[in-house]
Amino acid sequence: QSQLVESGGGSVQPGGSLRLSCAASGFTLNSRAVGWFRQAPGKEREGIACITSRIDNTYYSQDSMKERFTISKGRAKDLVYLDVSSLKPEDTGNYYCAASNSSFDPCSHSAADYPYWGRGTPVTVSW
């Protein structure tokens, strides 16, 4: 069964950092773009960053995202990370990774372009 599994979320204080992981099983991330999304309570899901399949180009949905979010691929196969620093309470939400059906560059920040999704990992930022 093809699935994505996110991990690494948790409760942190403002200013803290997290490394979120996205692992694929049952299928490969080769020739697929991978995106990270988040959904805050009561808000719509928004794209954060994506990475292409071949030469690992990275794209961020907003310039401000580049300051605190970093998407990268792990040395292990089929593993993608999202590093988040200087966490703020407004970063609270569920964080999802998603994979496309094929490779495209630039990759997309639209959820509609990603048919494969994990169940998310929760991040809570508070004192």
Summary of the structure (lengths in Angstrom):
residues: 127
radius of gyration: 13.5
end to end distance: 39.3
largest distance: 41.4
contacts: 407
relative contact order: 0.33
helix: 9%
strand: 44%
